[in-house]
Amino acid sequence: MKYRVLYDTQIAGKFLAKDEVLDFKNGTDEGFIARLLANKVIEKASLKQEPKATQKQEAPIENQEEIKQDAKETKNNTKSYK
């Protein structure tokens, strides 16, 4: 089975870069692989490359003005206790 490396690391004496694909030899200790998976050093490689990082999505431009106006109204309607 193939695994993808999640960060730059050294595994079994070999230096591997982030996102590199690793294929263990037959007979590799299954407990060793399980520990790497549990510690989030590697993950099972998928055939599709899925985007891991998502960017913050902003409201459409026409909605941003409406949101700002609502925020101002809410601020004006909130009582401050001192």
N, C-alpha and C positions, 0 to 999 in steps of 0.2 A: 504494500500500500504506500501511496505517496503522501507526504506531509509538507505543509508550507510553514516556513520559519517566521515567527511573529516579530522578532527583533534580532539585531546582530548578536551572535552568540557563538560559542564553541560547543559542538556536540561530538562526542566520541573522538576527540582529538582533531577535529576538522572545523575550521573557522567558516561560518556561514553568515551571509548577509540577510537582512530583512527581506521577506517575500521570496527567498530562494526555495526551490522545491527539493525535498530530501526523500530519498528512497532507501529504506533500511534493508540490509542484507537479510536473506532468509536465516532464521535462527537467532535473530537479535532478541534479547531478553524482552518479553512482553511487558514486564513490570517496569523496565526502563522507559519504554515508549509510553506506558500509562502515566508515569510520573511527569514526563515532559508535557503530556496533554493536560494533566491536572494542574500543573504549574503555569500553563498557558505560554509555554515556550514554542510549541508547535500546534498546528491544527490540521485536520484531514484536508487534503487538497481537493478542491472541487474542479470539475471540468470547466465551469463558467467562472469568470473573474467577476465577483460582485463588489461593487463599491463599498468600502468600509466606512469612510468618513462622509458625513452628510453636512452640507453647509447650512447655516441658519437661513431660513426662508423669511423674506420680508413680505408684508402685505403689498398688494398691487398699489401703484402710485396713487390711483384715484381713491383708494381706501385709507391711505396714510393721513391725508388731511382730515378725514372724518374721525379717525382714531385720535388724532391730536385734539380735535375739538371736543370729543367726548371726555378726554382726560382733563381738559381745562374745566369743563362743566362739572365734572365729578369733584375736582379740587375745590371749586367755588362753593359747591353744595355741602362739603364736609365741614362739620363744626370742629373747631379746635378748642380743647379744654386745657386751661392752664391754671 
